[in-house]
Amino acid sequence: MEKKYISDVERATSVSSPASEPVLDAREKALVWKQDLRIVPLCAAIYLLCYLDRSNIGNAKILNEDTHNDLLSETNMTSYQYTIALMVFLIAYALFEVPSNYFLKRLNPSRWIAFLMLSWGAITMGLGGAHTFAQVTGIRFLLGVMEAGLFPGFVYYLTFWYRNSERSIRVALILASATLAGAFGGAIAYGVGHMNGAQGLSAWRWLFIIEGAPSCASAILVWFFLPDYPETAHWLSAEEKALAEQRLEGEGSHGSAKAMSWAEARDVLVDWRLYAHYAIYFGISTPFSSLSLFTPAITAGLGYSNLRAQLMTVPPYAVAYVVTVAVAWSADYFNSRGLHSAIFSFVGAMGFLASAVLPADAYLHRYGCLIVAASGSFACIPPLLGWLSANLSSTAGAGLAIALNVSFGAPGQIVGVWIYKSDEAKKGYPTGHWTNAALLLFVAAGSILLRLYYGWRNKRGSRDRNGASFAY
C-alpha cells in the first residue's frame, strides 16, 4: 500500500499548518493507538513516581513544622544546608544523564528503567531514616544518580516508536504526570501529616517511606511489561512491525542500530545550532526546578499554614496538567513547536512578573499568578523537547543530544534551588519571581530567534548533516 503521508523534507519546508502534517491511514492509526496503550500510560506512571520521590522533600520541609516535627527541625538542618542538599541532587543529576542514555540503549529500556526505579525507590525510603545533614545530603546525591536518566531516557525512548510529528503530545503526557505528582504530592502530604508520631515516626519520615515503596514494587512490572523496540515487541504482528519500521525509516531511532561511534558523537558535539536548543532549555529549567521544590513554601507564604499549605499546592499543578497537554497537542497539530514554546514561556513570565510586583499581602491575586506561572512554565517544555528531537536524525546522535540538552538544564535547576530565599517569605519571595520571569522571557526570545533561523535556513535550501530540512 502506498504511503499516504508526506515526506519529512516536504513537511519541514512547508508552511506550519494542520495540512502540512502526515495523514495517517487506517493501518497506521491502529498501530499508533496500539503503541500508545502499551507505552504512554506506563511511562507516565513511572515518571509520576519519579517526580513524587524527587520533590517530596519540599513537602517534608514544612510538614508539621508548627510542632517542630518537620525535616529541618529533626535533622538540625539550617535553610542553607537544606539548599545544599537540593543542589547536590542536581549535580548528580547533571553528571549521570549522558551515561544513563548510553546504558538505556546498551541494556534495553525495560531492564535499565526497572533497575533505576528499584534503586531510587529504595533510596527514597532510606531518606526516611536520615538523622543528620550529612545523611540527607548523601542520600539525595544517590537519588540524583538514579533519577538522572529517566526523563532524557523517555524522550530518547519515544524516538524508537513515534514520528517527529507525534512526539510532543506524548512527551507532554509523560511530563504532565509531574504536575499530577505535584498535585498528588500535596494531597498525600496532607493525609500523611495526620500520621505524625505513628509507630514512633514523624510524618515526614512516613512520607518518604510511603512514596518510595510504590517505585520499588512497580520496577517488577516495568521489567516485564515495558516494551523495548517495535522490532522486538511480541504483541505486534509481522505486518505491524514492518509498518512501524517503514514509518520511522527517515525520522526515528532504531533498536537494531549500533552503539554510538566517535564520529556520531563528534557530529553532535560540534553542531552549534544544538547549543541554542540547550541554552533555551537552561532557561526553562530554573522555573521548573524552583516550582518543583518550593511550591509548598510559596503557598505557605500566601497566607496558608501547616497542612492546608500542602493542600493548596494541588490547584496550580492540576491546571498546569490540562494546559500542558493541550499545548503539546496544538504544537504537534500545527507543526509549530518553537512558536508554542515562545508563547507559553511568555505567559509563564507574566505570571511570575505579576507575583513579583504585587504587594506581599495580595494573597488571592498572587495565588492566581502562581497558577498562571506554573501553567506557562510546564507547558513550554514538551514542545521544546519535541522540537529538538525533530531536528535530529541518527539513533545514537539523538540519544546524546537529548541527554546533553537535559544536562545543560541542570545548572538552571541548581539556580532554582537558591532563588526562593527563606528570609524573603514575608516579602513574597521577590528574588525567585524576578529571576524566573527574566529566564522565561529569555526562553521566549530564544525560541523566536531559533524559529526564524530555521526558517531562513530552509528558504536557502539548507539541510542538516543527513540531508533533511529543519523542523519548526
N, C-alpha and C positions, 0 to 999 in steps of 0.2 A: 504494500500500500504506500502510495506517495505521501511524503510528509506534508502536513497542512500548516506548518508553522514556518515563518520566515527565518532566514539565517541570522546569526548573531551580528554579522557585519551590517546587514541591512537594518536590523533593529537599532544598533548603536548609532548609526548615522542618520536615522530618520528622526522626524520631529517627535518629541516626547508626548505621546498620547496613547489612549487605550488601543487605538487602531494599530500602533506600532508593536504591540505585544504579540507573542506567539499565540496562534489559535490552536488549541488542543482538540484532537479528535476524540471520539468516544473511548478508544482504547487507552489513550494517554490519560484522560481524566480518571478512568477507572484505576489505572496504575498509580497515579499520584495520590488518589484517595486511599488506596490500599497501603501505600507507604506512610501516608500521614497517620493513619490509625495505629500503625506499629511504632512509629518513631516519635512524633511530636508530643503526645501526652506523656510518654515515658521520660523523654528528655526534659520536658517542663517540670515534671515531678522531681526529677533528680536535681535540677537547678534550684527549685524551691527549697529542698532540704539543704543544699549547699549554702544558699543565701541565709536561711534561718540560722545555721551554725556559724556563719561568719558575722552576722550583725547582732546576734543576741547579747553580745557584750554591752551594747548600748542600752538594752533593756535592763541588764544586770546592774549597770552603773547606778540607776536611780530606783531600783526595785526595793521597796521597804526602807528607803533612806530616812524616813521620819522616825523609825525605831532603831536606826543605825545598824540594820541587818543587810545593808547593801554591799556590793562587791568592794568598793573602795574602803569602807569602814572596817570590814572584817579581814582585809589583807593589808591594812595600814598603808594603802597607796595614796599618793597625792594625785591631784588632777594632772600634774606634769608627768608623773610616772605612768598614769593611765594612757596619756597620749603617746608616750614612748612605746607602750605595749601595742597600741594600734599601729604605730609606724613600723615596728618590727615585722608584723604580719605582712605589710605591704612590700617591705624589702624582699622577704622570701617569695612573695607572690610574683614580683618582677623577675627575680633570678631564675625561677623554675618554669616559666611559661613556655619558653622555646624548647628546652629539653623534653617537656611533657608532650608537646605536639609530635616530637620525633618518636617517642615511645608509643603514642597512640597509633601511629601508622605501623610501627615495627611489631607491636604485640597484638594488634587488633583492638578496635574501640571498646568492645564489650568487656574484655579482660582488663584493660587499663582503667577504664572508668569504674568498674566494680572494685578494683583494688583501691583507687582513690577514695571512693565512698566509704569503704570499710575503715580506711585509715583516718579520714577526717571525722567520721562519726565517733570512733574510739577516742580520738584526741579531744573532741568537744566534751565528751563525758568526763574525760580526765580533768578538764578545766574546772569541773565542779568540785574537785578535791584540792584545788590550789589554795595556799595559805599565805604566800608572800608575793611581792612584786616580781622577784626573780622567777618564781614558778609560773606566774601568769604570763610573763614575757616569753619564757622558753616555750611554753605550750602554744602560745599564739604564733610563734615562729614556725613551729612544726605544722600548725594548722594552715599557714600560708603556703608552705611547701606542698601540701597535699591538695589544697583547693586551687592552686595556681593554674593547673592545666585544664580545668573543666570548661570554662567559658570559651577560651580560644579553641579548645578541642571540639566543642559543639559547633562553632562557626565553621571550622575545618571539616568536621564530620558531615555537615549538611551539603558540602560541595561534592560528596560522593553520591548523593541521592537526588539533588534538585538542580534545575537550571538557574541561571542568574536571575531571571525574572520571577523566580519562585521562592527565593531565599529570604528576603527581608521580612515577609509576613511570618515565616517560620522561626526566624531568629527572634522576632518580636514576641511570638507566643511563648518562646522559651525564656527570653529576658523578662517579659512581663510577669512571669511567675515570681520574679524577685519582688515585684510590687505586691503580689499576693502574699509573699513571705513576710513582707513588711507589715501588711495588714494582719495576717495570722499571728505574726510575732508579737504584736501589741496585744491582741486578744488573748493569746496563750499566756503572755506575761501577766496580764490582768488576772487570769484564773489561777496561775501558779503562785501569784503573790499571796493568795489566801492559804497556801501550804506552808507558810513561814513557820519553822520550828517542827514540822512533821518529821518524825524519826530522828530528831535531833539535828536536822539540817536546815539551813536558811533557805528561803525561797529561791535566791539567785543560784544556789548550788543545784536545786531541783530543776531549775530552768535549763541548765546545761545538760544535765543527765537526761531529762525528758526529750529535749530536742536533738540530742546526739544519737539516741538509741534507734530511731527510725532509719537513719542513714546506714547504720551497721546492718540492720535487718534487710533493707532494700538492696544492699550490694549483691546478695544472693540472687535476687530476681533479675538484676541488671546483667549478671554474668550469663544467665540462660536466655533472657528474652530480648536484650538489645541487639538488633541485627547489625552486622559489621558492614557488608557491602552488598549491592544488588546482585552481583555475580555469585555470591555465596549464600543468598537468602533461600532457605528451603521452602518458604511459603510463596515464592514466586515461581510461576511455570517457566519452562524454557522460552516460550514466546515472550513472556513478560520480561525476562532477563535480557533477551535480545533487544527489546524495545527500550529498556532502561539504558542499555549501553549506547544505543543509537541516539537517544535523546541528549546524552551528555558527551557525545563524541567531540564536540568543539568547545564546550564551555563548562566542563566539570572535572572533578578528580576521579581517579580510578584505583580501585583496590588492588589491581594487578600491577600497578606502577611500582617501579623500584624505589629504594630509599634515595633520598636527596643526594645528588652529586655536588661536588665543589663548584662546578660550572653553573648549576642552577642556583646555588646559594649566592654565588657572586653576582649573577644577574639581578637577583632581588636586592642585594645589599647596595649595588651601585645605581639602582633605578631611582633617581632623585624625586620623581613625582610621587612615589610611595611615601616619602618622608613628609610630604604635605598632608597626606591622609593621617600619618602618625601624629603630626603636630595638632591637627584638628581633634583627634581622639584624646590627646593630652588635655585639651581644653574642656572636654565634657567630663573627664574623669574626676576632677575636683568636686563639682556639684554632685555627681553620682556617689562618690565616697562619703562626702560630708552628710548628705541626706541619709545614707545607709546607716551611719553610725550615730548621728546626732538628732535625728527626728524626735526621739523621746525627750531629749534635753530641750529641744526647741519648743515642743508643745508644753513642757513643764514651765517654760518661760513665758507662755502665753496665758497664764492665769490658771492653768490646770495643775493639780497637785497629786502626788502619791500615785495610787493605782489608776486614777482617772486619766493622768497624763499618758499612761500606756494605752488606754482605750482610745484616746483621741488621735493616736497615730494611724488608726485604721482608715478614716475617710481619705486623707491625701493619697495613700497608696491604692485604695480602691478606685478612685477617679483616674489615677495615673495608669492603672492597668487598662481601663477602657480606652483611654486616649492613645496609649502606646500601640495597642493592637490596631486601632482604626487608622492611625498614621502610617503604620507599616503596610497595611493593605493598600492604602491610597498610593504610597510610594511605588509599590510594585505595579499596581494597576495603571498608573500614569507614566511608569518608567522614568521617574524623576526623583531619584533618591537625594541628590545634592540639594535641590530646592526645598524638599521637605525638611531636611536636616537644618537648613538655614532658617526656615520659618519657625520651627518649633524650638530651636535653641534661642531665638529672639523672644518667643513667648515666655520661655523659662527665665530669661534675663530680666524681662519686665516684672515678673513675679518677685524675683529677688530684689530688684531695684526698689519696687514699692515697699517691700518689707524693710529695706534699709532707711527709707526717708520717712516712713510713718512714725508717729510717736510710739514710744515703747509700750504705753498702756492702751494702744488701739488694738486690743486683743482680737476682736472679731474680724476686723479688716486684715490684720496680719495673718490670721489663720487662713483666710481666703487666699491671700497671696502665697502662703505655703503650698496650698493645693495647686495653684497655677504654676508655681516654680517646679514642684515635683513632676507635674504632668509634662511640662515642656522639656525638662531635663531628661527624663526617661524616654520620651517619645522620639527624640532625635537620634538615639543610639542605634536601633536596628537599621534604619536607612544608611547610616554611616558605615556599618559593618557590611551590609549588602552591597553598598557602592564599592567598597574596597575589593570584596571577593569577585565582583563582576568585572573588575579590571585586572584580574589575574588569570593566567591560562594553564600553567603547569601544576600537576598534583603536588610535587614537592615544594615548588615556589609558593603555592597557596598556603601550605602549612607553615612555612617560615614567615611569610609576610603577615599572616593573621596573628601569629604569636608575637611577632615584633610590634605590631600595632597595639595589642593589649599591653605589652611590656612597656611601651612608651607612655601608656596611660598610667602606669604605676607611680611615677613621680608626681603626677597630678593627684592621684589618690593620697599620696603622702602629704601633699599640701592640704588636702581636705581634712586631715586629722588635726591640723593645727589652727585652722581659721575660726572655729567656734570656741572662743575662749571662755572658760568658766567665770572669769571675773567680769564678763560683759553680759551676763544673763539678765541683769536688771535693766540694761540699756537696749536689750533686744538683739544682741549678737550682731552689731553693725559690720564688724570686720568680715565675718563669714558671708553675710549677704552681699556686701560690696564686691568681695572677691569673686563670688560665684557669678554675679551679674556681669562683671568685666570679662570673665573667661567665656561665658556663654555668648557674649557679643563677639568675642574673638572667633568662636566656632561658627557663628552666623556669617561673619565676613569671610572667613577662610573657605567655607563651603561654597559661597557665591563665587569667589575668585577661582577656585578649583573647577567649578562647573563651567565658568567662562573659558578657562584654559582648555579644558577637554573639548568644548565646542569649537574653539579656534583651531585646535589640532585636527579635529575631524573635517572641518571645512578645507583645510590644506591637504587633506588626503593622507594624513599621517596615520601610522599604525604602531601598535606595540610590538614587542620583540617576537610575537608569534603571528603577526600579520593581521590582528583584529583591531577594529576601531575601538575607541574609548567609550565606555558607558557613562551615562549621565546620572 
